[in-house]
Amino acid sequence: MDGERRTDAGLLTIGAFARASRLSPKALRLYDELGLLTPARVDPVSGYRHYAPAQLARARLVAWLRRLGMPLARIREVCELPPAAAAGAVAAYWERVEADTAARRDLAAFLVDQLSRTREHPDMTEPHTHTALTMRCAALTDRGLVRTAHQDAAYAGPRLLAVADGYGAGGGPAATAAIEQLKTVEETDLTATDPLTALEEAAHRANRAAAPSGDAATGSTLTALLRAGSQLALVHVGDSRAYVLRDSGLFRITHDHSLVQSLVDEGRLTPEEAPGHPQRALLLRSLDGGPAFAPDLQLLQARPGERYLLCTDGLSAVAPSEAVQDVLTTAADPAGAVRDLVALAHAAGAPDNIACVVADMAAVGETAQG
Protein backbone atom coordinates (compact mmCIF):
# COMPACT_ATOMS: atom_id res chain seq x y z
CA MET A 1 0.00 0.00 0.00
CA ASP A 2 1.44 3.42 -0.94
CA GLY A 3 1.57 6.59 1.19
CA GLU A 4 -1.70 7.96 -0.17
CA ARG A 5 -4.22 5.50 1.35
CA ARG A 6 -5.55 4.18 4.62
CA THR A 7 -4.25 1.02 6.21
CA ASP A 8 -6.49 -1.95 6.92
CA ALA A 9 -6.88 -0.72 10.51
CA GLY A 10 -8.36 2.55 9.29
CA LEU A 11 -5.18 4.47 9.99
CA LEU A 12 -3.79 7.07 7.61
CA THR A 13 -0.31 6.67 6.18
CA ILE A 14 2.03 9.59 6.79
CA GLY A 15 1.62 10.85 3.22
CA ALA A 16 -2.17 10.92 3.42
CA PHE A 17 -2.11 12.41 6.90
CA ALA A 18 0.36 15.09 5.81
CA ARG A 19 -1.92 16.21 2.97
CA ALA A 20 -5.03 16.15 5.11
CA SER A 21 -3.42 18.13 7.95
CA ARG A 22 -1.41 20.47 5.68
CA LEU A 23 1.78 19.51 7.50
CA SER A 24 4.77 18.10 5.66
CA PRO A 25 6.05 14.59 6.43
CA LYS A 26 9.26 16.24 7.66
CA ALA A 27 7.28 18.36 10.13
CA LEU A 28 5.31 15.31 11.29
CA ARG A 29 8.54 13.44 12.01
CA LEU A 30 9.84 16.41 14.03
CA TYR A 31 6.61 16.70 16.01
CA ASP A 32 6.78 12.99 16.74
CA GLU A 33 10.34 13.36 18.08
CA LEU A 34 9.21 16.25 20.28
CA GLY A 35 6.18 14.34 21.59
CA LEU A 36 3.87 16.97 20.10
CA LEU A 37 2.04 14.69 17.65
CA THR A 38 2.74 11.01 18.25
CA PRO A 39 1.62 8.52 15.55
CA ALA A 40 -1.11 6.06 16.44
CA ARG A 41 1.12 3.22 15.25
CA VAL A 42 4.69 2.80 14.03
CA ASP A 43 5.54 -0.25 11.95
CA PRO A 44 8.05 -2.26 14.02
CA VAL A 45 9.93 -3.41 10.92
CA SER A 46 9.91 -0.41 8.54
CA GLY A 47 9.44 2.34 11.13
CA TYR A 48 6.69 3.80 8.95
CA ARG A 49 4.29 6.08 10.83
CA HIS A 50 0.49 5.76 10.74
CA TYR A 51 -2.02 8.23 12.16
CA ALA A 52 -5.64 7.97 13.27
CA PRO A 53 -8.20 10.21 11.53
CA ALA A 54 -9.13 11.55 14.98
CA GLN A 55 -5.63 13.10 15.20
CA LEU A 56 -6.38 15.47 12.35
CA ALA A 57 -7.97 18.08 14.64
CA ARG A 58 -4.84 18.31 16.75
CA ALA A 59 -2.60 18.32 13.67
CA ARG A 60 -4.56 21.17 12.09
CA LEU A 61 -4.39 23.12 15.34
CA VAL A 62 -0.62 22.66 15.36
CA ALA A 63 -0.44 23.87 11.75
CA TRP A 64 -2.50 26.98 12.54
CA LEU A 65 -0.46 27.81 15.63
CA ARG A 66 2.78 27.44 13.69
CA ARG A 67 1.39 29.88 11.10
CA LEU A 68 0.94 32.32 13.99
CA GLY A 69 4.63 31.85 14.76
CA MET A 70 3.99 30.20 18.13
CA PRO A 71 7.05 28.31 19.49
CA LEU A 72 6.75 24.54 19.65
CA ALA A 73 7.03 24.45 23.43
CA ARG A 74 4.03 26.80 23.73
CA ILE A 75 2.07 24.82 21.11
CA ARG A 76 2.50 21.68 23.20
CA GLU A 77 0.96 23.46 26.18
CA VAL A 78 -1.96 24.85 24.17
CA CYS A 79 -2.76 21.45 22.64
CA GLU A 80 -3.13 19.89 26.09
CA LEU A 81 -5.68 22.49 27.24
CA PRO A 82 -9.47 22.25 26.94
CA PRO A 83 -10.90 24.50 24.19
CA ALA A 84 -11.83 27.47 26.39
CA ALA A 85 -8.45 27.55 28.12
CA ALA A 86 -6.67 27.05 24.78
CA ALA A 87 -8.52 30.05 23.36
CA GLY A 88 -7.35 32.13 26.31
CA ALA A 89 -3.78 30.94 25.83
CA VAL A 90 -3.82 31.87 22.14
CA ALA A 91 -5.23 35.32 22.98
CA ALA A 92 -2.51 35.85 25.60
CA TYR A 93 0.16 34.74 23.16
CA TRP A 94 -1.04 37.15 20.49
CA GLU A 95 -1.15 40.00 22.99
CA ARG A 96 2.51 39.29 23.72
CA VAL A 97 3.31 39.15 19.99
CA GLU A 98 1.78 42.58 19.51
CA ALA A 99 3.81 43.95 22.43
CA ASP A 100 6.98 42.40 21.01
CA THR A 101 6.15 43.85 17.59
CA ALA A 102 5.90 47.30 19.13
CA ALA A 103 9.29 46.78 20.78
CA ARG A 104 10.79 45.62 17.47
CA ARG A 105 9.30 48.68 15.80
CA ASP A 106 11.27 50.84 18.23
CA LEU A 107 14.39 48.74 17.59
CA ALA A 108 13.91 49.21 13.85
CA ALA A 109 13.79 52.96 14.43
CA PHE A 110 17.02 52.68 16.40
CA LEU A 111 18.71 50.75 13.58
CA VAL A 112 17.44 53.17 10.94
CA ASP A 113 18.95 56.00 12.95
CA GLN A 114 22.26 54.14 13.35
CA LEU A 115 22.48 53.32 9.65
CA SER A 116 21.47 56.83 8.62
CA ARG A 117 24.22 58.29 10.76
CA THR A 118 26.68 55.82 9.24
CA ARG A 119 25.60 56.88 5.74
CA GLU A 120 26.15 60.51 6.68
CA HIS A 121 29.67 59.60 7.88
CA PRO A 122 30.94 56.82 5.57
CA ASP A 123 34.55 57.35 6.71
CA MET A 124 33.81 55.56 9.98
CA THR A 125 37.42 54.50 10.43
CA GLU A 126 38.36 58.15 11.15
CA PRO A 127 36.87 58.96 14.55
CA HIS A 128 38.32 62.46 14.69
CA THR A 129 35.89 63.59 11.95
CA HIS A 130 32.78 62.96 14.09
CA THR A 131 31.13 64.73 16.98
CA ALA A 132 33.38 64.64 20.02
CA LEU A 133 31.77 62.94 23.01
CA THR A 134 32.63 62.75 26.66
CA MET A 135 31.82 59.61 28.63
CA ARG A 136 31.03 59.43 32.32
CA CYS A 137 30.97 55.85 33.61
CA ALA A 138 31.03 53.55 36.62
CA ALA A 139 31.53 49.82 37.24
CA LEU A 140 30.50 47.59 40.10
CA THR A 141 30.72 43.86 40.84
CA ASP A 142 29.08 41.85 43.61
CA ARG A 143 29.36 38.23 44.73
CA GLY A 144 25.59 37.87 45.07
CA LEU A 145 23.74 36.07 47.85
CA VAL A 146 24.38 32.42 46.97
CA ARG A 147 27.77 31.85 45.32
CA THR A 148 30.81 31.38 47.56
CA ALA A 149 33.27 32.40 44.82
CA HIS A 150 33.32 35.66 42.85
CA GLN A 151 34.11 35.09 39.17
CA ASP A 152 32.77 38.26 37.52
CA ALA A 153 34.91 41.23 36.53
CA ALA A 154 34.10 44.72 35.28
CA TYR A 155 36.00 47.79 34.10
CA ALA A 156 35.05 51.37 33.28
CA GLY A 157 37.90 53.52 31.98
CA PRO A 158 38.33 56.69 29.95
CA ARG A 159 37.54 54.92 26.67
CA LEU A 160 36.86 51.26 27.51
CA LEU A 161 33.88 49.55 29.15
CA ALA A 162 33.98 45.80 29.78
CA VAL A 163 32.36 42.98 31.75
CA ALA A 164 33.42 39.32 31.94
CA ASP A 165 31.84 36.31 33.62
CA GLY A 166 34.25 33.47 34.39
CA TYR A 167 33.28 29.83 34.69
CA GLY A 168 35.01 26.67 35.86
CA ALA A 169 37.69 26.23 38.50
CA GLY A 170 39.76 29.15 37.19
CA GLY A 171 36.87 31.33 36.06
CA GLY A 172 37.66 34.31 38.24
CA PRO A 173 41.29 34.64 37.10
CA ALA A 174 40.19 34.04 33.49
CA ALA A 175 37.70 36.91 33.59
CA THR A 176 40.21 39.24 35.24
CA ALA A 177 42.99 38.30 32.79
CA ALA A 178 40.69 38.91 29.84
CA ILE A 179 39.83 42.43 30.93
CA GLU A 180 43.47 43.20 31.75
CA GLN A 181 44.38 42.32 28.16
CA LEU A 182 41.57 44.48 26.83
CA LYS A 183 42.67 47.51 28.87
CA THR A 184 45.76 47.87 26.68
CA VAL A 185 43.60 49.35 23.87
CA GLU A 186 43.15 52.51 25.93
CA GLU A 187 46.77 53.32 25.10
CA THR A 188 46.23 52.82 21.35
CA ASP A 189 46.23 55.86 19.05
CA LEU A 190 42.75 55.46 17.57
CA THR A 191 43.16 58.39 15.19
CA ALA A 192 45.48 56.19 13.15
CA THR A 193 43.96 52.77 13.87
CA ASP A 194 40.52 51.32 13.19
CA PRO A 195 38.97 51.00 16.69
CA LEU A 196 37.17 47.78 15.76
CA THR A 197 40.40 46.19 14.57
CA ALA A 198 42.21 47.31 17.72
CA LEU A 199 39.45 45.87 19.90
CA GLU A 200 39.33 42.60 17.97
CA GLU A 201 43.09 42.12 18.33
CA ALA A 202 42.83 42.80 22.06
CA ALA A 203 39.98 40.27 22.31
CA HIS A 204 42.17 37.59 20.72
CA ARG A 205 44.86 38.36 23.32
CA ALA A 206 42.16 38.10 25.99
CA ASN A 207 41.13 34.71 24.61
CA ARG A 208 44.68 33.44 24.95
CA ALA A 209 44.95 34.90 28.46
CA ALA A 210 41.76 33.10 29.51
CA ALA A 211 43.06 29.70 28.38
CA PRO A 212 42.56 27.02 31.05
CA SER A 213 45.50 25.29 32.69
CA GLY A 214 45.51 21.51 32.45
CA ASP A 215 42.23 19.86 31.50
CA ALA A 216 40.00 22.17 33.52
CA ALA A 217 36.88 23.45 31.72
CA THR A 218 37.60 27.10 32.41
CA GLY A 219 36.82 30.23 30.46
CA SER A 220 34.90 33.49 30.44
CA THR A 221 32.36 35.59 28.61
CA LEU A 222 33.38 39.03 27.40
CA THR A 223 31.37 42.08 26.35
CA ALA A 224 33.17 45.38 25.79
CA LEU A 225 32.75 48.81 24.18
CA LEU A 226 35.65 51.00 23.04
CA ARG A 227 34.92 54.69 22.47
CA ALA A 228 36.64 56.52 19.62
CA GLY A 229 35.14 59.95 19.02
CA SER A 230 31.44 59.31 18.44
CA GLN A 231 32.03 55.68 17.53
CA LEU A 232 31.66 52.69 19.83
CA ALA A 233 33.41 49.49 18.81
CA LEU A 234 31.71 46.45 20.34
CA VAL A 235 33.16 42.99 20.93
CA HIS A 236 30.97 40.25 22.40
CA VAL A 237 31.19 36.54 23.13
CA GLY A 238 29.08 34.51 25.57
CA ASP A 239 25.92 35.54 27.41
CA SER A 240 26.91 38.79 29.07
CA ARG A 241 25.03 41.67 27.47
CA ALA A 242 25.15 45.26 26.24
CA TYR A 243 22.13 47.59 26.20
CA VAL A 244 21.52 51.19 25.19
CA LEU A 245 18.91 53.48 26.72
CA ARG A 246 17.75 56.22 24.39
CA ASP A 247 14.62 58.29 23.76
CA SER A 248 12.45 55.41 22.55
CA GLY A 249 13.45 52.86 25.18
CA LEU A 250 15.98 50.24 26.24
CA PHE A 251 17.49 48.05 23.52
CA ARG A 252 19.75 45.01 23.76
CA ILE A 253 22.55 45.27 21.22
CA THR A 254 24.13 41.86 21.77
CA HIS A 255 22.91 38.32 21.09
CA ASP A 256 23.59 35.53 23.59
CA HIS A 257 25.87 32.70 22.48
CA SER A 258 24.11 30.07 24.57
CA LEU A 259 22.22 26.81 24.11
CA VAL A 260 19.07 28.35 25.52
CA GLN A 261 19.22 31.30 23.10
CA SER A 262 19.64 28.88 20.19
CA LEU A 263 16.50 27.03 21.35
CA VAL A 264 14.61 30.33 21.51
CA ASP A 265 15.85 31.24 18.02
CA GLU A 266 14.60 27.88 16.71
CA GLY A 267 11.20 28.30 18.35
CA ARG A 268 11.73 25.32 20.65
CA LEU A 269 11.68 27.51 23.76
CA THR A 270 9.90 30.74 24.63
CA PRO A 271 11.77 33.76 26.04
CA GLU A 272 9.75 33.35 29.23
CA GLU A 273 10.90 29.74 29.62
CA ALA A 274 14.58 30.52 28.98
CA PRO A 275 15.57 31.75 32.49
CA GLY A 276 14.31 28.54 34.11
CA HIS A 277 15.88 26.11 31.65
CA PRO A 278 18.21 23.62 33.39
CA GLN A 279 20.96 24.29 30.83
CA ARG A 280 20.62 28.07 30.90
CA ALA A 281 24.33 28.52 31.67
CA LEU A 282 25.62 26.32 28.82
CA LEU A 283 27.58 28.52 26.38
CA LEU A 284 28.13 27.84 22.69
CA ARG A 285 30.91 30.43 22.42
CA SER A 286 33.26 31.93 25.01
CA LEU A 287 36.84 32.88 25.78
CA ASP A 288 38.44 29.47 26.31
CA GLY A 289 41.84 29.77 24.68
CA GLY A 290 40.74 27.76 21.65
CA PRO A 291 41.74 28.56 18.05
CA ALA A 292 38.09 28.76 16.90
CA PHE A 293 37.48 31.95 18.89
CA ALA A 294 34.98 34.07 16.89
CA PRO A 295 33.50 37.05 18.73
CA ASP A 296 30.69 39.24 17.42
CA LEU A 297 31.97 42.66 16.28
CA GLN A 298 29.98 45.83 15.62
CA LEU A 299 30.69 49.49 15.09
CA LEU A 300 28.03 51.82 16.51
CA GLN A 301 27.45 55.55 16.29
CA ALA A 302 26.87 56.97 19.77
CA ARG A 303 24.94 60.16 20.34
CA PRO A 304 24.62 62.58 23.25
CA GLY A 305 22.08 61.61 25.88
CA GLU A 306 22.46 57.85 25.47
CA ARG A 307 23.13 55.65 28.48
CA TYR A 308 24.85 52.29 27.94
CA LEU A 309 24.72 49.22 30.19
CA LEU A 310 27.04 46.22 30.10
CA CYS A 311 26.20 43.41 32.50
CA THR A 312 26.69 39.71 33.24
CA ASP A 313 23.79 37.28 33.53
CA GLY A 314 23.80 37.73 37.29
CA LEU A 315 21.69 40.79 36.51
CA SER A 316 20.02 40.05 33.17
CA ALA A 317 18.82 36.56 34.14
CA VAL A 318 16.97 37.70 37.26
CA ALA A 319 15.90 41.31 36.66
CA PRO A 320 13.02 42.03 34.25
CA SER A 321 14.00 44.39 31.45
CA GLU A 322 11.26 46.80 32.55
CA ALA A 323 12.84 47.09 36.00
CA VAL A 324 16.31 47.57 34.50
CA GLN A 325 14.95 50.31 32.25
CA ASP A 326 13.33 52.04 35.24
CA VAL A 327 16.65 52.07 37.10
CA LEU A 328 18.58 53.37 34.10
CA THR A 329 15.97 56.05 33.45
CA THR A 330 15.79 57.36 37.02
CA ALA A 331 19.36 57.00 38.36
CA ALA A 332 21.06 60.38 38.66
CA ASP A 333 24.45 59.20 37.42
CA PRO A 334 26.29 56.01 36.43
CA ALA A 335 27.58 55.40 39.96
CA GLY A 336 24.04 55.49 41.31
CA ALA A 337 22.81 53.34 38.45
CA VAL A 338 25.25 50.48 39.07
CA ARG A 339 24.44 50.51 42.79
CA ASP A 340 20.71 50.40 42.05
CA LEU A 341 21.16 47.59 39.51
CA VAL A 342 23.05 45.44 42.01
CA ALA A 343 20.29 46.14 44.55
CA LEU A 344 17.75 45.06 41.92
CA ALA A 345 19.57 41.73 41.51
CA HIS A 346 19.68 41.31 45.30
CA ALA A 347 15.94 41.91 45.53
CA ALA A 348 15.51 39.02 43.07
CA GLY A 349 17.64 36.69 45.21
CA ALA A 350 21.01 37.32 43.52
CA PRO A 351 21.73 33.61 42.85
CA ASP A 352 24.82 34.45 40.78
CA ASN A 353 27.72 36.90 40.75
CA ILE A 354 26.85 40.32 39.34
CA ALA A 355 28.89 42.73 37.23
CA CYS A 356 27.61 45.87 35.57
CA VAL A 357 28.97 48.98 33.90
CA VAL A 358 26.95 52.10 33.07
CA ALA A 359 28.15 54.95 30.87
CA ASP A 360 26.55 58.26 29.86
CA MET A 361 27.37 59.97 26.57
CA ALA A 362 27.44 63.75 26.19
CA ALA A 363 28.78 66.17 23.60
CA VAL A 364 31.94 67.98 24.62
CA GLY A 365 30.95 71.01 26.67
CA GLU A 366 27.61 69.48 27.74
CA THR A 367 26.73 67.71 30.96
CA ALA A 368 26.20 63.96 30.75
CA GLN A 369 22.82 62.47 31.72
CA GLY A 370 21.94 63.04 35.34
C-alpha positions as CSV (number, residue, x, y, z in Angstrom):
1,M,0.0,0.0,0.0
2,D,1.4,3.4,-0.9
3,G,1.6,6.6,1.2
4,E,-1.7,8.0,-0.2
5,R,-4.2,5.5,1.4
6,R,-5.5,4.2,4.6
7,T,-4.2,1.0,6.2
8,D,-6.5,-1.9,6.9
9,A,-6.9,-0.7,10.5
10,G,-8.4,2.6,9.3
11,L,-5.2,4.5,10.0
12,L,-3.8,7.1,7.6
13,T,-0.3,6.7,6.2
14,I,2.0,9.6,6.8
15,G,1.6,10.8,3.2
16,A,-2.2,10.9,3.4
17,F,-2.1,12.4,6.9
18,A,0.4,15.1,5.8
19,R,-1.9,16.2,3.0
20,A,-5.0,16.2,5.1
21,S,-3.4,18.1,8.0
22,R,-1.4,20.5,5.7
23,L,1.8,19.5,7.5
24,S,4.8,18.1,5.7
25,P,6.1,14.6,6.4
26,K,9.3,16.2,7.7
27,A,7.3,18.4,10.1
28,L,5.3,15.3,11.3
29,R,8.5,13.4,12.0
30,L,9.8,16.4,14.0
31,Y,6.6,16.7,16.0
32,D,6.8,13.0,16.7
33,E,10.3,13.4,18.1
34,L,9.2,16.3,20.3
35,G,6.2,14.3,21.6
36,L,3.9,17.0,20.1
37,L,2.0,14.7,17.7
38,T,2.7,11.0,18.3
39,P,1.6,8.5,15.6
40,A,-1.1,6.1,16.4
41,R,1.1,3.2,15.3
42,V,4.7,2.8,14.0
43,D,5.5,-0.3,11.9
44,P,8.0,-2.3,14.0
45,V,9.9,-3.4,10.9
46,S,9.9,-0.4,8.5
47,G,9.4,2.3,11.1
48,Y,6.7,3.8,9.0
49,R,4.3,6.1,10.8
50,H,0.5,5.8,10.7
51,Y,-2.0,8.2,12.2
52,A,-5.6,8.0,13.3
53,P,-8.2,10.2,11.5
54,A,-9.1,11.5,15.0
55,Q,-5.6,13.1,15.2
56,L,-6.4,15.5,12.3
57,A,-8.0,18.1,14.6
58,R,-4.8,18.3,16.8
59,A,-2.6,18.3,13.7
60,R,-4.6,21.2,12.1
61,L,-4.4,23.1,15.3
62,V,-0.6,22.7,15.4
63,A,-0.4,23.9,11.8
64,W,-2.5,27.0,12.5
65,L,-0.5,27.8,15.6
66,R,2.8,27.4,13.7
67,R,1.4,29.9,11.1
68,L,0.9,32.3,14.0
69,G,4.6,31.8,14.8
70,M,4.0,30.2,18.1
71,P,7.0,28.3,19.5
72,L,6.8,24.5,19.6
73,A,7.0,24.5,23.4
74,R,4.0,26.8,23.7
75,I,2.1,24.8,21.1
76,R,2.5,21.7,23.2
77,E,1.0,23.5,26.2
78,V,-2.0,24.8,24.2
79,C,-2.8,21.4,22.6
80,E,-3.1,19.9,26.1
81,L,-5.7,22.5,27.2
82,P,-9.5,22.3,26.9
83,P,-10.9,24.5,24.2
84,A,-11.8,27.5,26.4
85,A,-8.4,27.5,28.1
86,A,-6.7,27.0,24.8
87,A,-8.5,30.1,23.4
88,G,-7.4,32.1,26.3
89,A,-3.8,30.9,25.8
90,V,-3.8,31.9,22.1
91,A,-5.2,35.3,23.0
92,A,-2.5,35.9,25.6
93,Y,0.2,34.7,23.2
94,W,-1.0,37.1,20.5
95,E,-1.1,40.0,23.0
96,R,2.5,39.3,23.7
97,V,3.3,39.1,20.0
98,E,1.8,42.6,19.5
99,A,3.8,43.9,22.4
100,D,7.0,42.4,21.0
101,T,6.1,43.8,17.6
102,A,5.9,47.3,19.1
103,A,9.3,46.8,20.8
104,R,10.8,45.6,17.5
105,R,9.3,48.7,15.8
106,D,11.3,50.8,18.2
107,L,14.4,48.7,17.6
108,A,13.9,49.2,13.8
109,A,13.8,53.0,14.4
110,F,17.0,52.7,16.4
111,L,18.7,50.8,13.6
112,V,17.4,53.2,10.9
113,D,19.0,56.0,12.9
114,Q,22.3,54.1,13.3
115,L,22.5,53.3,9.7
116,S,21.5,56.8,8.6
117,R,24.2,58.3,10.8
118,T,26.7,55.8,9.2
119,R,25.6,56.9,5.7
120,E,26.2,60.5,6.7
121,H,29.7,59.6,7.9
122,P,30.9,56.8,5.6
123,D,34.5,57.3,6.7
124,M,33.8,55.6,10.0
125,T,37.4,54.5,10.4
126,E,38.4,58.1,11.1
127,P,36.9,59.0,14.6
128,H,38.3,62.5,14.7
129,T,35.9,63.6,11.9
130,H,32.8,63.0,14.1
131,T,31.1,64.7,17.0
132,A,33.4,64.6,20.0
133,L,31.8,62.9,23.0
134,T,32.6,62.7,26.7
135,M,31.8,59.6,28.6
136,R,31.0,59.4,32.3
137,C,31.0,55.9,33.6
138,A,31.0,53.5,36.6
139,A,31.5,49.8,37.2
140,L,30.5,47.6,40.1
141,T,30.7,43.9,40.8
142,D,29.1,41.9,43.6
143,R,29.4,38.2,44.7
144,G,25.6,37.9,45.1
145,L,23.7,36.1,47.9
146,V,24.4,32.4,47.0
147,R,27.8,31.8,45.3
148,T,30.8,31.4,47.6
149,A,33.3,32.4,44.8
150,H,33.3,35.7,42.9
151,Q,34.1,35.1,39.2
152,D,32.8,38.3,37.5
153,A,34.9,41.2,36.5
154,A,34.1,44.7,35.3
155,Y,36.0,47.8,34.1
156,A,35.0,51.4,33.3
157,G,37.9,53.5,32.0
158,P,38.3,56.7,29.9
159,R,37.5,54.9,26.7
160,L,36.9,51.3,27.5
161,L,33.9,49.6,29.1
162,A,34.0,45.8,29.8
163,V,32.4,43.0,31.7
164,A,33.4,39.3,31.9
165,D,31.8,36.3,33.6
166,G,34.2,33.5,34.4
167,Y,33.3,29.8,34.7
168,G,35.0,26.7,35.9
169,A,37.7,26.2,38.5
170,G,39.8,29.1,37.2
171,G,36.9,31.3,36.1
172,G,37.7,34.3,38.2
173,P,41.3,34.6,37.1
174,A,40.2,34.0,33.5
175,A,37.7,36.9,33.6
176,T,40.2,39.2,35.2
177,A,43.0,38.3,32.8
178,A,40.7,38.9,29.8
179,I,39.8,42.4,30.9
180,E,43.5,43.2,31.7
181,Q,44.4,42.3,28.2
182,L,41.6,44.5,26.8
183,K,42.7,47.5,28.9
184,T,45.8,47.9,26.7
185,V,43.6,49.3,23.9
186,E,43.2,52.5,25.9
187,E,46.8,53.3,25.1
188,T,46.2,52.8,21.3
189,D,46.2,55.9,19.0
190,L,42.8,55.5,17.6
191,T,43.2,58.4,15.2
192,A,45.5,56.2,13.1
193,T,44.0,52.8,13.9
194,D,40.5,51.3,13.2
195,P,39.0,51.0,16.7
196,L,37.2,47.8,15.8
197,T,40.4,46.2,14.6
198,A,42.2,47.3,17.7
199,L,39.4,45.9,19.9
200,E,39.3,42.6,18.0
201,E,43.1,42.1,18.3
202,A,42.8,42.8,22.1
203,A,40.0,40.3,22.3
204,H,42.2,37.6,20.7
205,R,44.9,38.4,23.3
206,A,42.2,38.1,26.0
207,N,41.1,34.7,24.6
208,R,44.7,33.4,24.9
209,A,44.9,34.9,28.5
210,A,41.8,33.1,29.5
211,A,43.1,29.7,28.4
212,P,42.6,27.0,31.1
213,S,45.5,25.3,32.7
214,G,45.5,21.5,32.4
215,D,42.2,19.9,31.5
216,A,40.0,22.2,33.5
217,A,36.9,23.4,31.7
218,T,37.6,27.1,32.4
219,G,36.8,30.2,30.5
220,S,34.9,33.5,30.4
221,T,32.4,35.6,28.6
222,L,33.4,39.0,27.4
223,T,31.4,42.1,26.3
224,A,33.2,45.4,25.8
225,L,32.8,48.8,24.2
226,L,35.6,51.0,23.0
227,R,34.9,54.7,22.5
228,A,36.6,56.5,19.6
229,G,35.1,60.0,19.0
230,S,31.4,59.3,18.4
231,Q,32.0,55.7,17.5
232,L,31.7,52.7,19.8
233,A,33.4,49.5,18.8
234,L,31.7,46.4,20.3
235,V,33.2,43.0,20.9
236,H,31.0,40.3,22.4
237,V,31.2,36.5,23.1
238,G,29.1,34.5,25.6
239,D,25.9,35.5,27.4
240,S,26.9,38.8,29.1
241,R,25.0,41.7,27.5
242,A,25.1,45.3,26.2
243,Y,22.1,47.6,26.2
244,V,21.5,51.2,25.2
245,L,18.9,53.5,26.7
246,R,17.7,56.2,24.4
247,D,14.6,58.3,23.8
248,S,12.5,55.4,22.5
249,G,13.5,52.9,25.2
250,L,16.0,50.2,26.2
251,F,17.5,48.0,23.5
252,R,19.7,45.0,23.8
253,I,22.5,45.3,21.2
254,T,24.1,41.9,21.8
255,H,22.9,38.3,21.1
256,D,23.6,35.5,23.6
257,H,25.9,32.7,22.5
258,S,24.1,30.1,24.6
259,L,22.2,26.8,24.1
260,V,19.1,28.4,25.5
261,Q,19.2,31.3,23.1
262,S,19.6,28.9,20.2
263,L,16.5,27.0,21.4
264,V,14.6,30.3,21.5
265,D,15.8,31.2,18.0
266,E,14.6,27.9,16.7
267,G,11.2,28.3,18.4
268,R,11.7,25.3,20.6
269,L,11.7,27.5,23.8
270,T,9.9,30.7,24.6
271,P,11.8,33.8,26.0
272,E,9.7,33.4,29.2
273,E,10.9,29.7,29.6
274,A,14.6,30.5,29.0
275,P,15.6,31.8,32.5
276,G,14.3,28.5,34.1
277,H,15.9,26.1,31.6
278,P,18.2,23.6,33.4
279,Q,21.0,24.3,30.8
280,R,20.6,28.1,30.9
281,A,24.3,28.5,31.7
282,L,25.6,26.3,28.8
283,L,27.6,28.5,26.4
284,L,28.1,27.8,22.7
285,R,30.9,30.4,22.4
286,S,33.3,31.9,25.0
287,L,36.8,32.9,25.8
288,D,38.4,29.5,26.3
289,G,41.8,29.8,24.7
290,G,40.7,27.8,21.7
291,P,41.7,28.6,18.1
292,A,38.1,28.8,16.9
293,F,37.5,32.0,18.9
294,A,35.0,34.1,16.9
295,P,33.5,37.0,18.7
296,D,30.7,39.2,17.4
297,L,32.0,42.7,16.3
298,Q,30.0,45.8,15.6
299,L,30.7,49.5,15.1
300,L,28.0,51.8,16.5
301,Q,27.4,55.5,16.3
302,A,26.9,57.0,19.8
303,R,24.9,60.2,20.3
304,P,24.6,62.6,23.3
305,G,22.1,61.6,25.9
306,E,22.5,57.9,25.5
307,R,23.1,55.7,28.5
308,Y,24.8,52.3,27.9
309,L,24.7,49.2,30.2
310,L,27.0,46.2,30.1
311,C,26.2,43.4,32.5
312,T,26.7,39.7,33.2
313,D,23.8,37.3,33.5
314,G,23.8,37.7,37.3
315,L,21.7,40.8,36.5
316,S,20.0,40.0,33.2
317,A,18.8,36.6,34.1
318,V,17.0,37.7,37.3
319,A,15.9,41.3,36.7
320,P,13.0,42.0,34.3
321,S,14.0,44.4,31.4
322,E,11.3,46.8,32.5
323,A,12.8,47.1,36.0
324,V,16.3,47.6,34.5
325,Q,15.0,50.3,32.2
326,D,13.3,52.0,35.2
327,V,16.7,52.1,37.1
328,L,18.6,53.4,34.1
329,T,16.0,56.0,33.4
330,T,15.8,57.4,37.0
331,A,19.4,57.0,38.4
332,A,21.1,60.4,38.7
333,D,24.5,59.2,37.4
334,P,26.3,56.0,36.4
335,A,27.6,55.4,40.0
336,G,24.0,55.5,41.3
337,A,22.8,53.3,38.4
338,V,25.2,50.5,39.1
339,R,24.4,50.5,42.8
340,D,20.7,50.4,42.1
341,L,21.2,47.6,39.5
342,V,23.1,45.4,42.0
343,A,20.3,46.1,44.6
344,L,17.8,45.1,41.9
345,A,19.6,41.7,41.5
346,H,19.7,41.3,45.3
347,A,15.9,41.9,45.5
348,A,15.5,39.0,43.1
349,G,17.6,36.7,45.2
350,A,21.0,37.3,43.5
351,P,21.7,33.6,42.8
352,D,24.8,34.5,40.8
353,N,27.7,36.9,40.8
354,I,26.9,40.3,39.3
355,A,28.9,42.7,37.2
356,C,27.6,45.9,35.6
357,V,29.0,49.0,33.9
358,V,26.9,52.1,33.1
359,A,28.1,55.0,30.9
360,D,26.5,58.3,29.9
361,M,27.4,60.0,26.6
362,A,27.4,63.8,26.2
363,A,28.8,66.2,23.6
364,V,31.9,68.0,24.6
365,G,30.9,71.0,26.7
366,E,27.6,69.5,27.7
367,T,26.7,67.7,31.0
368,A,26.2,64.0,30.8
369,Q,22.8,62.5,31.7
370,G,21.9,63.0,35.3
